[in-house]
Amino acid sequence: MYLRARRQLVASLLDRAERAETEQQLRVEQARQAERARMAREMHDVLAHRISLLSMHAGALEFRPDAGPDEIAHAAGVIRENAHLALQDLREVIGVLREGSDKAGARPQPTLADVPALVEESRAAGLQVRADIRVDDLTGVPTGTGRNAYRIVQEGMTNARKHAAGALVDLVLEGAPGAGLTVEMSSRPGLDTTLDARRPGGPGGIPGTGTGLIGLSERAALASGRLEHGFTDAGDFRLHAWLPWPT
């Protein structure tokens, strides 16, 4: 009886050890998959932004062969710069997603303080943006909140280039600790007055699947915030997001 009880005890301990090891491996794999999914969302936002610029300017060159040398040189410069940046971003994400790589958190992430530079980049690419930033200290916003807000603005700019080229985009950023951070974007159809502008639905339109907005909704929900988007009665496209900003 003693030997039988001891064998049962040893077998039970071995079984527990094997289960614990299996569960640990499962937790590690789940954490790795979650991190890879997070990186995939980040890179979707980044590459969609870059490639939309490439597509818009390449389409403009195709449909405006009579444009002046300065306009063509500007568009070619934007294409070259964003192609280089897109390749760099793609190289980084391939390195992260390669089997056995655990450097997903090594890539520097944008913050709310980077939004003015994003706005200027979009303006330089030909998008008409009217920005009203009512946050006193952009660097004082929590890192996670600022990063999510930046990605929302970035996706809004990308969608404007895809579906409402030549439109005027209004951006309002406001918030304070305890009240939360609000991102409000709206676009109204405008006139195609530059080399970069493409009419919605025209032959130079940029395809899209809508997954970017779905990803933004998930991002906001994971941050305990909310995001709404759709057309208003006046025909404007509105994107509204609220993110918590703890005191």
Stockholm file with secondary structure:
# STOCKHOLM 1.0

chainA/1-247         MYLRARRQLVASLLDRAERAETEQQLRVEQARQAERARMAREMHDVLAHRISLLSMHAGALEFRPDAGPDEIAHAAGVIRENAHLALQDLREVIGVLREGSDKAGARPQPTLADVPALVEESRAAGLQVRADIRVDDLTGVPTGTGRNAYRIVQEGMTNARKHAAGALVDLVLEGAPGAGLTVEMSSRPGLDTTLDARRPGGPGGIPGTGTGLIGLSERAALASGRLEHGFTDAGDFRLHAWLPWPT
#=GR chainA/1-247 SS CHHHHHHHHHHHHHHHHHHHHHHHHHHHHHHHHHHHHHHHHHHHHHHHHHHHHHHHHHHHHHHCTTCCHHHHHHHHHHHHHHHHHHHHHHHHHHHHHSTTCCCGGGSCCCCGGGHHHHHHHHHHTTCEEEEEECCSCGGGSCHHHHHHHHHHHHHHHHHHHHHCTTCEEEEEEEEETTTEEEEEEEEECCCCCSTTCCCTTSTTCCCCCSHHHHHHHHHHHHTTCEEEEEECTTSCEEEEEEECCCC
#=GC SS_cons         CHHHHHHHHHHHHHHHHHHHHHHHHHHHHHHHHHHHHHHHHHHHHHHHHHHHHHHHHHHHHHHCTTCCHHHHHHHHHHHHHHHHHHHHHHHHHHHHHSTTCCCGGGSCCCCGGGHHHHHHHHHHTTCEEEEEECCSCGGGSCHHHHHHHHHHHHHHHHHHHHHCTTCEEEEEEEEETTTEEEEEEEEECCCCCSTTCCCTTSTTCCCCCSHHHHHHHHHHHHTTCEEEEEECTTSCEEEEEEECCCC
//
